Amino acid sequence: MFRIELILGKADVGVVQTLIEGLDNAYSMMGTSRISDDNYRMTLQATSFCLKELISVILSCMLQGNVKSFLVTTWED
């Protein structure tokens, strides 16, 4: 399993969430929290089977300026 944390601008949360939700069963949304006036942390959980597709969408969002940074953590069940 993988845990992915995204740092987003306030206006980008809905955009990124919509793009990621298009990946049927590729992830589990763990939550979104405010970390400053203009930044939010979105936390996702994904299996190794779906990670490549999810990372591809995240990188695309970064190139468009919707994701400021992301962190991937792995663990075994």
C-alpha positions as CSV (number, residue, x, y, z in Angstrom):
1,M,0.0,0.0,0.0
2,F,1.0,3.6,-0.6
3,R,0.1,6.8,1.1
4,I,0.3,9.9,-1.0
5,E,0.2,13.4,0.5
6,L,-0.4,16.3,-1.9
7,I,0.1,20.0,-1.0
8,L,-2.4,22.1,-3.0
9,G,-3.5,25.7,-3.2
10,K,-7.0,26.5,-2.0
11,A,-8.4,26.9,-5.5
12,D,-6.8,23.7,-6.7
13,V,-8.4,21.2,-4.3
14,G,-11.6,20.7,-6.3
15,V,-9.7,20.5,-9.6
16,V,-7.3,17.8,-8.4
17,Q,-10.0,15.9,-6.6
18,T,-12.1,15.8,-9.7
19,L,-9.2,14.5,-11.8
20,I,-8.3,11.8,-9.3
21,E,-11.9,10.7,-8.8
22,G,-11.8,9.8,-12.6
23,L,-9.5,6.9,-11.7
24,D,-12.0,4.3,-10.8
25,N,-10.9,2.4,-7.7
26,A,-7.4,3.7,-8.0
27,Y,-7.2,5.2,-4.6
28,S,-9.0,5.7,-1.3
29,M,-9.5,9.3,-0.1
30,M,-8.2,9.6,3.4
31,G,-9.0,13.3,3.8
32,T,-8.2,17.0,3.1
33,S,-7.0,19.4,5.7
34,R,-6.1,23.0,5.8
35,I,-2.4,23.7,6.6
36,S,-2.3,27.5,6.1
37,D,-4.4,30.3,4.7
38,D,-3.8,29.2,1.1
39,N,-2.6,25.6,1.3
40,Y,-4.3,22.3,1.9
41,R,-3.0,18.7,2.4
42,M,-4.9,16.0,0.5
43,T,-4.1,12.4,1.7
44,L,-4.7,9.4,-0.5
45,Q,-4.1,5.7,-0.2
46,A,-3.4,3.5,-3.2
47,T,-2.3,-0.1,-4.0
48,S,0.8,-0.7,-6.0
49,F,-1.4,-1.9,-8.9
50,C,-2.9,1.6,-9.3
51,L,0.1,3.7,-8.2
52,K,1.5,4.4,-11.7
53,E,-1.7,5.8,-13.0
54,L,-2.3,7.9,-9.9
55,I,1.3,9.3,-10.0
56,S,0.8,10.1,-13.7
57,V,-2.3,12.2,-12.9
58,I,-0.5,13.9,-10.0
59,L,2.5,14.8,-12.2
60,S,0.1,16.2,-14.8
61,C,-1.5,18.3,-12.1
62,M,1.9,19.6,-11.0
63,L,2.8,20.6,-14.5
64,Q,-0.5,22.6,-14.7
65,G,0.3,24.2,-11.4
66,N,-2.5,22.6,-9.4
67,V,-0.2,20.5,-7.1
68,K,2.7,22.3,-5.3
69,S,4.3,19.1,-4.0
70,F,3.7,15.5,-3.1
71,L,5.1,12.8,-0.9
72,V,4.7,9.0,-1.4
73,T,5.1,6.7,1.6
74,T,5.0,2.9,1.4
75,W,4.1,0.2,3.9
76,E,3.2,-3.5,3.9
77,D,-0.1,-4.8,5.2
